[in-house]
């Protein structure tokens, strides 16, 4: 009788384990999406001061097939000077695909962005990011990002 009771409860226990794992995965995916959303928001605000906190110090950045170095170098020598030419930048049509595997996450982001330059010229591009994140004691941190784009109009 006890064996039948244990065997009949087994599928329910498996269901509970799988369900709790799915909930944990969902929570982790939302945390990861939040990191990437905060990064885009920092760029839209044309203020990268808090953006560096989303990255591990030695995070590698690649853009358009070029090695931009670690995040500090990329911000100082590439992104900040570039943002100084912008009046505004807006991201739309953002689609994210997140895969969590243990303490690592892999994300593909596809989006459209429109830049209004200070000289009133407007540029619209379609972009894609591939991002790797690592879970640390302080939460998820970006460890690698590759960004590329194609022009829609200029």
N, C-alpha and C positions, 0 to 999 in steps of 0.2 A: 504493500500500500504506500509506504513512504517513497519507494522508488518511482511509482506512478505519479505521485504528487510532485516530486522533484523534476521528473521528466516533463510533466505538463507545465511547470513553471519556467522551464528552460527557454522556450521561444519568447516568453514575455520578458525574461531577463536580457536576452539578446536584443530584443526590440528596444528596451530601455537604454542599453549601452550604445546602440547605434544612434538612437534619438539624441542622447546627451552629447555624443560626439558631433552630430550634425549641428546642434545648437552652439557648441564651442567653436566649430569651424565658421559658422555664420558670424559669431561675435568677433572672431579674429579677422575675418574679411572686412567687416565694418571698420575695425580699427585701422587696418591697412588702407582702405579707401579714404579714411579721414586724413591720414598722413599725406596722401597724394593730393587730396582736395585742399589741404592747408598750404601745400607748396604752390599750387596754381593760384590760390588766393593771394599769397605773398607777391607773386609776379604781377597779378592784376593790380595790386596796391602799389606796385613799383617800389617795393620795400622788402629787401631780402634779409633784413636783420634777423628775423626769427626763422628764416628758411634753413639756415645752416644747422639749427637744432634738430631738424628732421633727418639729418644725415649722420652716419658714423664719420668721425674725423678723417679717416683714410678712404672714404667713399670715392670711387672712380666715376668720372663723367665722360661720356662719349657723345659727340654731336656730329651729325652728318658724316659719320665714318671717321671722325678725327678724335684722337685721344686728347681730351681737354685737361687731364690731370686730376688731382683730388679736388674735392668740393670747394675748399678755400681758394685754391688757385683759379678754379672755374668762375667762382663768383667775382673775385677781385679783377681778374684779367679778361673776362668775357661778358658774363651776364650783367653785372652792374654798369659797365660802360655802355653796353647795348641798351639797357633800360633807360639810361639818361637821354637817349634820343627819342623816347616814346612819350607821347602825350597820354596815351591809354593803350591797354591791351585787354581783350575780353576773350575768354574761352567759352565755346558752346559745343553742343552735340557730343558731349563726353561719354564714351563707352569704356568700361573697365572690365577686364577678365582677370580674376584673381585666383591663383592656385596656392594653397597653403600646404606645405610639406614639412611637418615637424617645426623646427625653429626657423624655417626659411619660407619666404613667400616670393612668388613670381607673378608679375603683373604686366599685362599689355593694356595700354591706354591709347585710344584713338579719339581725336578731337579736331575741332576747327578753331582757329583763333584769328582775330582781326586786330591789327595794330594801326593806331592812328599816330603817325609821326609828328613831331613838333613842327615840321614844315608843311603840315596839313595833308601830306600824302597818306593814303590808306593802303594797307597790304593785308590780303586774306590768304591764309594757308591752311592746309590739312596736315596735321601732325600725328606722330605715333611715338610713344615711349615704351621701351621695355625696361622694367625696373625689377631689381632684386632687393629684398629686404631681409634683415636678420632680427629675430626677437632677442632683445637684451633685457637686463634687469630694469631698465627704464622704459621699456616698451619697444615697439617696432622702429627700426632705423633703416634708412636707405643705404645700401652698400654699393650699389652699381646702378647707373642710369644711362641708357642710350636713347637719344632723341634724334628724330629725323623729320623732315617735312617736304611737302611739295607745294608749289605755288598754285593758288586757285585764281588769283587776280592780283594786279598791282596798281 
